[in-house]
Amino acid sequence: MEQSTPGTSGIEHMPRGGYNASWLNRHLQTDVLEYTDRYDVPDELKQRVIDSLDHLGSVRGLHEKNAHMALSLVSGIDAPRILELGAGHGRLSEQIVQMHRSAQVTVSDLDPTSVHNIAGGVLGANTRVRTKVIDASAISEPDDSYDLVVFASSFHHLPPKVASRAIAEATRVGRKFLVIDIKRPSAIPLALISAGALLIGALTSPRSKARAFIHDGRISWLRSYNRAAFTSLGTAADPAMVAEFLSPSDRLPHNIAVAYSRPTFAVHESESRRS
Ligand SMILES: C[S@@+](CC[C@H](N)C(=O)[O-])C[C@H]1O[C@@H](n2cnc3c(N)ncnc32)[C@H](O)[C@@H]1O
């Protein structure tokens, strides 16, 4: 059974595998930061990881699939206002503006270098796009500014208390908050992934792009949340938070997608449908 706490107290101690996580699962997590979260490493190293994510996402069709999922949540709205958090390379937003002719998109990241790069590219030149440095856990936007907030492949970067604050913030500025991320496996597969990544990393040249990507990838798996944890994080943000789990593509079995919303928005939506 999925277990959650009634308020924010104690959420910082929740294991990434949820309150009922096994002993081994609780030990397979880390507070070590990924390169992309560090400001004591060269930007060039961080951007190498972002480039690899862009490449891998393009090869697997991930950006396109994530954009389809995001747009399915705003399907009844003519000119949906969408905020992307943790955009990194910005490909998800790029797909959104290509697929939807009137979507208005704010593309953001905590890292100013990534935002600067996006602003200087094709996406930044689009008149329906705005770029901004935004911290997902303290969103500098007014209440109800967006129809949808989306955060892809990034939620695991946030420790539980910060992650819960991000859910509260994203559902304050947006009607729905779509989180798409890697799904935490059970303990044995997770142990094998972690050990395999350590081994492959050790055999890879320290200067290769792959080495930095494997380093961050291993930490990502160890910091990933499972379904029970996603539910508890939502409840900690607001006991009435609605968490709807969506089915990611069959070709992406390692992903999890959850749309958070507050019941107040559900009321607004039914009222606006009636009027
Ligand atoms: C693994 S990358 C994902 C990039 C892209 N969304 C993708 O799907 O490939 C994680 C991104 O989250 C950003 N990030 C980390 N903490 C954040 C926070 N508190 N608020 C906003 N973005 C954050 C990082 O700067 C990084 O660009």
Ligand as a Chemical Component Dictionary entry (heavy atoms), coordinates in Angstrom:
data_LIG
# 
_chem_comp.id                   LIG 
_chem_comp.type                 NON-POLYMER 
_chem_comp.pdbx_formal_charge   0 
_chem_comp.three_letter_code    LIG 
# 
loop_
_chem_comp_atom.comp_id 
_chem_comp_atom.atom_id 
_chem_comp_atom.alt_atom_id 
_chem_comp_atom.type_symbol 
_chem_comp_atom.charge 
_chem_comp_atom.model_Cartn_x 
_chem_comp_atom.model_Cartn_y 
_chem_comp_atom.model_Cartn_z 
_chem_comp_atom.pdbx_ordinal 
LIG C1  C1  C 0  19.180 15.866 -16.379 1  
LIG S1  S1  S 1  18.954 17.527 -16.911 2  
LIG C2  C2  C 0  17.474 17.370 -17.868 3  
LIG C3  C3  C 0  17.450 18.286 -19.055 4  
LIG C4  C4  C 0  16.208 18.135 -19.954 5  
LIG N1  N1  N 0  15.003 18.496 -19.262 6  
LIG C5  C5  C 0  16.073 16.749 -20.518 7  
LIG O1  O1  O 0  14.963 16.213 -20.506 8  
LIG O2  O2  O -1 17.053 16.184 -21.028 9  
LIG C6  C6  C 0  18.388 18.264 -15.430 10 
LIG C7  C7  C 0  18.204 19.750 -15.515 11 
LIG O3  O3  O 0  17.540 20.199 -14.331 12 
LIG C8  C8  C 0  18.080 21.444 -13.960 13 
LIG N2  N2  N 0  17.784 21.691 -12.543 14 
LIG C9  C9  C 0  18.352 21.120 -11.448 15 
LIG N3  N3  N 0  17.813 21.628 -10.333 16 
LIG C10 C10 C 0  16.867 22.529 -10.721 17 
LIG C11 C11 C 0  15.974 23.388 -10.032 18 
LIG N4  N4  N 0  15.945 23.442 -8.705  19 
LIG N5  N5  N 0  15.164 24.179 -10.761 20 
LIG C12 C12 C 0  15.191 24.166 -12.111 21 
LIG N6  N6  N 0  16.017 23.371 -12.821 22 
LIG C13 C13 C 0  16.848 22.566 -12.132 23 
LIG C14 C14 C 0  19.561 21.301 -14.277 24 
LIG O4  O4  O 0  20.190 22.558 -14.397 25 
LIG C15 C15 C 0  19.512 20.518 -15.591 26 
LIG O5  O5  O 0  19.470 21.367 -16.706 27 
# 
loop_
_chem_comp_bond.comp_id 
_chem_comp_bond.atom_id_1 
_chem_comp_bond.atom_id_2 
_chem_comp_bond.value_order 
_chem_comp_bond.pdbx_ordinal 
LIG C1  S1  SING 1  
LIG S1  C2  SING 2  
LIG S1  C6  SING 3  
LIG C2  C3  SING 4  
LIG C3  C4  SING 5  
LIG C4  N1  SING 6  
LIG C4  C5  SING 7  
LIG C5  O1  DOUB 8  
LIG C5  O2  SING 9  
LIG C6  C7  SING 10 
LIG C7  O3  SING 11 
LIG C7  C15 SING 12 
LIG O3  C8  SING 13 
LIG C8  N2  SING 14 
LIG C8  C14 SING 15 
LIG N2  C9  SING 16 
LIG N2  C13 SING 17 
LIG C9  N3  DOUB 18 
LIG N3  C10 SING 19 
LIG C10 C11 SING 20 
LIG C10 C13 DOUB 21 
LIG C11 N4  SING 22 
LIG C11 N5  DOUB 23 
LIG N5  C12 SING 24 
LIG C12 N6  DOUB 25 
LIG N6  C13 SING 26 
LIG C14 O4  SING 27 
LIG C14 C15 SING 28 
LIG C15 O5  SING 29 
# 
